[in-house]
Every structure is written in C-alpha cells, then in structure tokens.
Amino acid sequence: MAGDRSDPIIRVHDVSVQFGVTKVLDGLSLDVKRGEILGFVGPSGAGKSVLTRTIIGLVPKIAGSIEVFGVDLDAADESARRAIERRWGVLFQQGALFSSLNVRQNIQFPVREYLNVSQRLLDEITIAKLGMVGLRPEVADRYPSELSGGMIKRVALARALALDPELVFLDEPTSGLDPIGAGDFDDLVRTLQRTLGLTVFMVTHDLDSLHTACDRIAVLGNGKIIAAGSMADMLASSHPWLRAYFHGKRARAVVG
C-alpha cells in the first residue's frame, strides 16, 4: 500500500474501556508506525491484551476513536470494516487454534471467511504459509493436540498470515515457550517483518523479545501510555516501574 513509513498505521486516540466499575483503559492514546514492530508492555492485568481486542473489535470502548489504515472504525460500514479486517492478521494468546480442525483447516479458515477460492488454491496457500513459519507440509494433517507448544504458535502465525496481511497483532507470542523456542520465534517474526514489510503490534512481557525483535516499545500503566520510545529510552527512564522492569534481576542477563 502507498504511504510514508512515518504514517501511523494505527491511531488510537483517548480510548477508554470499562468492565463493570473498573476502567481498564483510561483515555489511552497510541500511534503504531508503518513497518515497525511495536512491543506493548505493562504490569500483569494492566489491560495489554484488552487494547488489542478493542482495536480489532472484540471489546467495546466507552470513549475515544480508533483509526486503522486511515479509516475510523466507528464510521466504517460493514463492507469497509471487512475490507480493513482482511488487511490484518491476529495471533491470539496460546494460539487459540480450533481443536476440532486440523492444521490445514485452521489455516484455511480465514481464507474461506473472506474469499471464494478453489480447494486447490486453499491447499497451496496452506503449504506456502507453513513454509513461511518453518513447518513441513506434512504438519497440515495434524490436529492441535498433536503439536508442541512451539508448533502451535507457528501454526497460529501461519493462520494470521493466511490473507497476506499488512498488519499483524501478536498477543504474548512467546508465552509458554522455552528460551530457545522463544528466541527462534522472535527471529521468525523479525524475518517476516523485514521480508513482507509487515507492521507488527506485539503484546509481550518477554524482555528478550523487547530487546531483539522490537523497534519501539510502549508501556501501559494506570490505563494510559506512560512511556513510548526505543529500548535506550526505556533504560534511561527514571519512572519507577520502568526502572524495576528494565533494570530488575531478570533484566541483568539481557542488559549486562
């Protein structure tokens, strides 16, 4: 798509989300730049995944606006909304594969939802996407229960890429993976971002992912963005939570 790399591909302005009497997001504003991998971090339970789900329309907001690809999602009619949804892919936490469908059927699910294509093309897409995420063609006939945690994440990523999206949401993509598997997944995301020109919105708590995969980091606290910038900006910040997170005991192996 035409557009300057500096143009925000997502623009969240003054968004609030409330569950019962609890306001999880409170006037949050955040831009995601075209072509970047943005790491979205914050305390457990702060609402990191809530923002992803609000952007893609699974959680209603009580205030604010969200633009994706320059389109105000509140103002978009059903046809425009579906056109936007075709241009993003989502990897949900823990993969969220359909347990009753095999890998082939899981990857083909979004294609069937949005496109009318032949079974032959569907099968070709499946094998191509499996290859993209480093899985062999024979994996297509397995069920989620037959896959390791790392394979589940890769299949879920293949499904997220099924419609050749420009924008990908990753919700805790390395959660539950061992350090080697998590590192391999970070490398895969970085490679795909570079080769496909993707914009990636990555919810994570993984310090290694933030260091190795992300171009920029945004930090959620008290329902708002309390910091946004490079890893160097995070390390230089005097904010108490940022200092505890980026300079704590778990960070020593990363920052030296």
N, C-alpha and C positions, 0 to 999 in steps of 0.2 A: 504494500500500500504506500502511496506517496505521502510524504510528510517529513518534517525535520525531526532528526533524532532527539532534539531537545523538547519537542512537543510532548506534553503528558498524554499517555495512552489511557490512563485512569485519572480522573479528577474527583476526589471525594471532598465535599465542602460542608462543614458544620453538621455532620451527621450524628444523630442520637438514636440509640436503640435501648429499649427498656423491657425488662422481663419482670412483670408484676410491679413491685415498688422499687426494684433495683435498676438503676440506669447503668448499663454496661458500657456503652459508648456515649460520650457527653460532649457534643459539639466538635467531633473529630474532623480534622482536615488533613488530606494527604494527596500528593501527586505521585504517580508512578511514571517514570520517563520511558519513552520508547526505546526498546532494545536493551534495557538494563535488567539485571537480576537484583530485585529489592528483597532484602531479608527483613521480615517483620517479627520483632521480638518483644517480650514483656513478661511480667510475672505470670505464673500459672493462674488460670482463672480470670485473667485480666480482660479477656474478650478478643484474643487474636483471631481465633477461628470464626468468631462472630462477624468480624469485619468482612472476611472472605465470603461468608454466606449471605451477608447483607448485599454486597456488591453483585453477586450472581442471582439474587432474588429469592433466596430460600428463607431469609429472615426479614421481616418488615421493619422499616425505620419509622420513627415518630417525627423526625425533623431532618432537614438538610437535603442535599442533592448529590447525585452520583452521575458522572458522565464517563462513558467508555467509548473509545474511538470518536470522541467529539459529540456523541449523542446523549442527551439527557434521558436516562432510562425511564423516568416517570412520564415523560412526554411521548415516548415511543409507543406506537400502536403494536398490535400483536405481530404483524408481519415484520416491522422494523426490529422488534425485540428478538424474534427468531433469527433474523439476519445477523444481529450482533452476537447472539449465543453461538452461532456457527463459527464465529471467529475466535472463540476462546475454548480452552480445554481445562478440565479440573481433575486433579488427583486428590481425592479425599483422604482424610486421616485413616490409617490402617488399610488403605487401598480401596475398601468398600466395593469389592467385586461381587457380582451376583453369584451366590454359592451354587445355585441350581443350573448355571450356564457354564459351559466350558470356556477356555481362554479365547477360542475363535469367536464364540457367540458374544462374549463380553466386549471384545474389541470392536465387533461389528455393530453393537447395539446403537451407539450414537450415529453411525452412518445410516443405518436403517431409519432412525428417527428423523433425519433431516434430508436424506437423499433417496432417490429411486434409481438404484443401480443393480446390475445383474449380480447373481451369486458368484460368478467367476471373478468379477471385479472386486467384490467383497472379500473373497479369499485372497486375491492378490494384495489388497490393502492390508489384510491381516498379516501376511508373511513379511511384507515390507516394514510394517510398524514393529513387529517382533524383532526384525533385524536391526532397526534403529536403536532399540533399547538393549541390544546384546543378547537376545534369546534365539534359540534354534527353532526352525519351523515345526518340529515335532511337539513342541510345547503347546501348540494350538489345540490339541485334542485332550489336554489335561484339564482337570477341574481345580478350582482354587484350593480345595482340601488336599490336593496332591502337590502343592507348591510350597517352597520355603518362603520365609518372610521377605527375603530379598527379591525373589521371583515375583511374589505378589505385587510388590511395589513397582517392579519393572513392567508387569502386565498392565497395572493401573495407569502407568505413564504412557504405555502404548495406546491404551484406550483414550487417554486425554489428547493424544496426538492424532487420533484417527481421522479427524476432519481437517488436518493441516492448519491448525490454529496459528494466529499471530501472537496470542496472549495465553499464558498458562498459569493457573493457580495451583500451587503445591502446598498442601496442608500437612505440616510435620512429616516431610517425605522420608527422613532418616530415622524416625521414631521406631524403636524396636529392633533396629539393625545393629549388628556388631560393628566395631570401629572400622574394620576393613571394608565391610559391605557398605557402610555409610560413606566412607571415603570414595569408593567406587561409584556410588550413586551421585555424589556431588560432582565427580569428574564427568559423569554422563550428562548431567543437567547442563554443566558448563559447555561441554562439547556441542550439545544440541542447540543451546542458545546461540553459540557462535556460528554454527553451520546453517541453521534455519532462520536466523535473525529474530529469534523469539524475544518477547518481553516476559519476564518471569516474576510473579508475586509469590514469594516463599515465606509461609508462616513456619517458624522454626524456633527451637530453644538450643540448637546444636551449635556450640561455639566454633567448632571446626568448620561447619558449613558457612558460618558467617565470615570466617577468615578466608576460606579457599574458593567459595562459589559466588559470593555476593559482591556486587559493585557498590551498593549503598545499603544502609541499614536505617530502619525507622523503629523507634521504641515507643511502645504503648504503656501509659501509666495513668491511672485515675481517669480512664475513659478518653484520654486525649493523646496526641503525639507529643512526647516530652523531649524528643531529640530525633534528628534525622541528618545523616551525613555518611562520610566514609568511616572505615574502621579506625583510621587515625583520629578522626573527630570523636569517636566513641571512647578511645583510650585516653584522649586528652580531657574529656569532660570531668567536671567536678561534681556532677549530680550524684547523690549518694547511691541510688540504685545502679546506675551505670558503673560506678566505681566498684561496687560489690560484685556485679555480674562480670565485667570485663577484666577485673584485676583480682578476682577471688581465687581460691585454691584450685578450682577446676580449670582456671584460665592459665595457670603457670606454664603448663606444658606447651601451650599454644603461643603465648607471647614471650616466653623465655625469661 
